[in-house]
Amino acid sequence: MTNLSMSPLDRSRFDEAAARHLLTRAGFGGTSAQVEQLVAMGLNEAVAYLVEFENAPNLPVADTDFDKDIRKPLTPAEREMVAMARRGNDEAALETIQKLRNERDGQDRAQLKEMQKWWLKRMVETGRPLEEKMTLFWHGHFATGYRTIEDSYHSFLQNRLFRTHATGNFADLTLRILRDPAMLKYLDNDESRRGRPNENLARELMELFVLGEGHAYTEQDIKEGARALTGYTFNDDSFQFRDDGHDDDPKTILGQTGNWDGDDFARIILSRKESSEFLCGKLYRFFVNDAPGMPSNKVAPVVKALAAELRKKQYELKPVLTMLFKSQHFFDEAHRGGSIKSPVQLTVQTIRELGVPPRDLATLNSATDLMGQSLFMPPSVKGWDCGRTWINTSTLFVRQNLAVYLITGMRPEAFDWDANLAQWPTTALEGAIAKRMSASKASASDALLDLVLAVSAPPERRKQFKSFTDGLGGDLRGERLVSALCLVTAMPEYQLC
Amino acid sequence: MEPTTPFSRRIFLQQGVTLASLVGTIPWFVQQSAVGMLSADARVSSQAGVPEDRILVVVQMSGGNDGLNSVVPFGSDDYYRARPQIGIAAPGKENGALALDQKAGVGLHPNLKGLKDLYDDGKLAVVQGVGYPNPNRSHFASMDIWHTAQRSGRGDGWIGRYVDCTCNGSPAADAQVAIGRSAPLAMIGTTAKPVSFEDARLFQWMGKELPGSLERPYDQMNRAGPLGGVDPGSQAAFLMRTALDAQLSSDRIRTAIGRTPLVAYPGSRLATQLRAVGAMIRDDLNTRVYYVSQTGFDTHSNQQGAHGNLMRELSEAIVAFQADLKAQGNDSRVVTMVFSEFGRRVKQNASGGTDHGTAAPMFVLGSPVKGGLHGEHPSMTDLDNGDLKFTTDFRSVYATILDKWMVAPSKTVLGGAYPALKFLRT
């Protein structure tokens, strides 16, 4: 029976396995030494360390990290040039303009690639894992894709917004996302005007962002909400409210009538109880368990308890996350290894846990893309479906081959037979294995499985692996450890977290 | 309407599940042969009236194919006025078009000789003027529209939705195969995902190549299916089942592709991809839809030579593929559909190329196809700001293939009703 209690876990039960679970879910996992540090802190301090991350070292983000003018709109002079070329049917001039445009497109796409590397690197290096993890959560929740936005700097601004408010206030973030150029463009609100409202943003605000599909709203509510959002657009990199495009006649949304604007619309739906439950259900799937059908009816009391806390704290996220990460329910055995690593989680966790070098970031980004998760390019406004949808016969090979690449440094397409397999210091992991062996009298092979897998390996798997490591002759060090890791990371169970 | 089950997917799945549940007791190396036997008679009809063995091959011309130089309106003076340098000459002239219909004044690019032969054979349907309302001229956006079959370009892919809605439960792992670096959006459904690989040699675990004899233990761990004591509904069991599926798909696909084909294929990339598809069809994989692509169609400058080469590659690859299918005796099972995200502008540009345009022809070919010209050639005079106006919505082509060939409810798959065309004999 799954423990449904939201009371804190008993101090004595916050052992290494529990701390590892916490670090994996609230972040991207870590080395044995880092796990031990968390255990030493005790549950309260460990959760505070992760959630109140403002005290931890910061990797600063600056406006100038990327070129904001990469998509600079045409200057009046340039616009005049285009108009003249069109009027005069000047093919050569039009050609030049087209070429310039193509060049800018290329530069913008190149900048997006740099941003993908930059974000992945942050996740690998950050001392505030929950900050990046929640940024990733919001990216999947308020999902927008670069292919529609077509302005890498707007994607960057949105990413910064998610990071700044990663564990802030959900109501506040919702109001800000309605002013976010990337979102306004992605859901066509920049084309929504009085008299011809575009319903896209209003619909998703109800269906995917705040209330949840089918929850207490009608098509009419969407239409009225869309009218409230008219005039919400952007100019260059900033939000702009166009008074002349805004419909200021009365609207009735969820039974409330008034001269609502977009902010009022958001406040009205946020005031519904369903909204807190919807968000907590998504947090549950993201942090606790992503098995099909989760959160199930059985765990509904947990989601309701989180939602009640969220409402009580006026949508402040930290109290809810703290409550969740301390709870007996969160640490229940049923959830240990009960989720499937997202491609980004798999990549970052492998690096942070094993201590392998991050290798070539562009290769890693292309690998996460092949596994179905391209940063800044979620497949649709629904974000990523997560859980089992990550896994199919193709992505499973990419996952296994990515691990081989991280561990050995050898790209699948170009094997280097003379490579020294132990190019990274394996001593930390060797030490952790030795420590575990002496503490629990486990064999080296069992110790490694316990350190690397999120679930306790089934007896048959242990037997298979033991017979392999026995055959290697000698203890699990250096190249032997590297070989063993290639095999462990190719076990189906390695995909669990 | 009861969703139809293509092939014997359901039987395959049921057998797969039974097998997996026995796995704890079967040694791993028996697995492979057990599944080998299973697929041998997996072609038993599972549902009356549903064709079991029909296959669709999609060929994507990426970059925006110049439709007017592929299917040439040689009867139109406006065509030659708009394209003084790059226009394809009328039939009979040097490098002239290959006439399909003298009266209509329409012919094929001279390098599409093989396609012309298929046309004369009644096996090539040319669907003219295909597009959609308010055309988008961005490669990405327009490709997404074609892949999702939605004007918004958002949501699941149309082939993925087809697989999702025609299988009960989870789709067979290899219901759709895409050859390319990443899976095309068209094949991404809610649960349906294609097998995709650029090179079949990479569709396997690379750790095998490492020193240390990792292959045998790897196989042990990945071919066992769910281990004893593991809850069959758990995530772990799901991963163990998928791992087994992946090994079996990899074996079958790599074995199939490793064989020498019955006919010679040219060496182009498209031909290599179609050769692999031919090999997989010959080996009777459970795959219903294959996806390949040809790149390089974004011909903004000096397009004549480049576009001519693309046309030749396309034609020669398809001819070889059709010959292969015929030699296998499989040609009546396969329909091939060729499309691009948009055509190009009517007027050539100053660099001897063409810029992004709108409507363009599609090719649908194979023995089950009713050859000929279908739909109207778009007007060369009634233009929309220098662009062709489409005459047939591409979703009508999809709907025809879904309803008449794949026997799937197109309305459900496409989320709307589109009038059927008459390019299939079925």
Interface residues (C-beta under 8 A of the other chain):
Chain A: E91 A92 L94 E95 Q98 N102 R147 T148 E150 A291 G337 G338 S339 I340 D369 L370 G372 P379 S380 V381 D385 G387 R388 T389 I391 N392 T393 S394 T395 L396 F397 Q400 N401 V404 Y405 T408 M410 P412 E413 F415 L421 V455 P458 P459 E460 R461 Q464 F465 S467 F468 G471 L472 E479 R480 S483 C486 L487 A490 M491 P492 E493 Q495 L496
Chain B: G24 S138 F140 A141 D144 G153 R154 G155 A173 D174 R181 S182 A183 L185 I188 T190 T191 K193 P194 V195 S196 F197 D199 L202 F203 Q204 W205 M206 G207 E209 L210 P211 G212 S213 L214 P217 Y218 Q220 M221 N222 A224 L227 G228 G229 V230 S234 Q235 A236 F238 L239 M240 T242 A243 D245 A246 S249 S250 H300 N349 A350 S351 D355
